[in-house]
Amino acid sequence: MEIKIGISDIPREVAIESDEDADVIEADLRESLSKSDGLFKVTDAKGRTVLVPTRSLAYLDLGQPNQRQVGFGRA
């Protein structure tokens, strides 16, 4: 699933491909927002971790679950 993270005062969004379920990501976000000094943590499909301070989090866009890729661009 593609996750787009908007960060305050940053013109570009951060785009991440993750294998996590949308419900799990949403629950993690809600937990992070409930903490006063929280960090939102998400891990991408390659195992890299992205941390975003919740005070600078503008939005989170959860895309559709990954579909099977078709064509010459498959990796």
PAGUMI-566234 format. One record per residue (C-alpha): residue in one letter; residue number from 1; x, y, z. Coordinates in nm, 3 decimals, m for minus. Each point is the difference from the previous one (the first is absolute). Layout:
<recs>
<"A"; NUM; <X; Y; Z>>
...
</recs>
This chain:
<recs>
<"M"; 1; <0.000; 0.000; 0.000>>
<"E"; 2; <0.122; 0.348; m0.076>>
<"I"; 3; <0.007; 0.240; 0.294>>
<"K"; 4; <0.039; 0.373; m0.058>>
<"I"; 5; <0.102; 0.210; 0.299>>
<"G"; 6; <m0.041; 0.376; m0.004>>
<"I"; 7; <0.230; 0.191; 0.231>>
<"S"; 8; <m0.067; 0.361; 0.107>>
<"D"; 9; <0.219; 0.262; m0.170>>
<"I"; 10; <0.143; m0.259; m0.243>>
<"P"; 11; <m0.120; 0.046; m0.361>>
<"R"; 12; <0.040; m0.366; m0.100>>
<"E"; 13; <m0.171; m0.297; 0.153>>
<"V"; 14; <0.181; m0.316; 0.106>>
<"A"; 15; <m0.118; m0.307; m0.194>>
<"I"; 16; <0.060; m0.348; 0.142>>
<"E"; 17; <m0.094; m0.348; m0.122>>
<"S"; 18; <m0.095; m0.217; 0.297>>
<"D"; 19; <m0.121; m0.356; 0.050>>
<"E"; 20; <m0.196; 0.102; 0.311>>
<"D"; 21; <m0.379; m0.007; 0.006>>
<"A"; 22; <m0.178; 0.337; m0.004>>
<"D"; 23; <m0.174; m0.075; 0.330>>
<"V"; 24; <0.335; m0.067; 0.172>>
<"I"; 25; <0.150; 0.323; m0.135>>
<"E"; 26; <m0.305; 0.198; 0.111>>
<"A"; 27; <0.016; m0.152; 0.350>>
<"D"; 28; <0.372; 0.085; 0.024>>
<"L"; 29; <m0.075; 0.357; m0.110>>
<"R"; 30; <m0.277; 0.040; 0.258>>
<"E"; 31; <0.230; m0.132; 0.274>>
<"S"; 32; <0.280; 0.238; m0.107>>
<"L"; 33; <m0.237; 0.297; m0.003>>
<"S"; 34; <m0.122; m0.077; 0.351>>
<"K"; 35; <0.352; 0.049; 0.138>>
<"S"; 36; <0.114; 0.356; 0.062>>
<"D"; 37; <0.353; m0.058; m0.134>>
<"G"; 38; <m0.093; m0.277; m0.241>>
<"L"; 39; <0.178; m0.121; m0.307>>
<"F"; 40; <m0.191; m0.168; m0.279>>
<"K"; 41; <0.200; m0.302; m0.114>>
<"V"; 42; <m0.060; m0.188; m0.324>>
<"T"; 43; <0.210; m0.270; m0.166>>
<"D"; 44; <0.015; m0.030; m0.377>>
<"A"; 45; <m0.005; m0.318; m0.209>>
<"K"; 46; <0.382; m0.018; m0.001>>
<"G"; 47; <0.026; 0.020; 0.380>>
<"R"; 48; <0.101; 0.366; 0.028>>
<"T"; 49; <m0.159; 0.199; 0.282>>
<"V"; 50; <m0.131; 0.356; m0.030>>
<"L"; 51; <m0.067; 0.206; 0.313>>
<"V"; 52; <m0.208; 0.318; m0.015>>
<"P"; 53; <m0.065; 0.222; 0.304>>
<"T"; 54; <m0.377; 0.013; 0.044>>
<"R"; 55; <0.008; 0.375; 0.068>>
<"S"; 56; <0.115; 0.059; m0.360>>
<"L"; 57; <m0.229; m0.259; m0.161>>
<"A"; 58; <m0.242; 0.171; m0.241>>
<"Y"; 59; <m0.177; m0.302; m0.152>>
<"L"; 60; <0.027; m0.369; m0.074>>
<"D"; 61; <m0.138; m0.144; m0.325>>
<"L"; 62; <m0.047; m0.376; 0.001>>
<"G"; 63; <m0.019; m0.126; m0.358>>
<"Q"; 64; <m0.146; m0.319; m0.135>>
<"P"; 65; <0.160; m0.333; 0.092>>
<"N"; 66; <0.275; m0.109; m0.240>>
<"Q"; 67; <m0.124; m0.163; m0.315>>
<"R"; 68; <0.192; m0.254; m0.201>>
<"Q"; 69; <0.231; 0.190; m0.233>>
<"V"; 70; <m0.029; m0.075; m0.370>>
<"G"; 71; <0.242; 0.091; m0.277>>
<"F"; 72; <0.368; 0.041; m0.064>>
<"G"; 73; <0.068; 0.217; 0.307>>
<"R"; 74; <m0.032; m0.285; 0.253>>
<"A"; 75; <0.293; m0.040; 0.238>>
</recs>
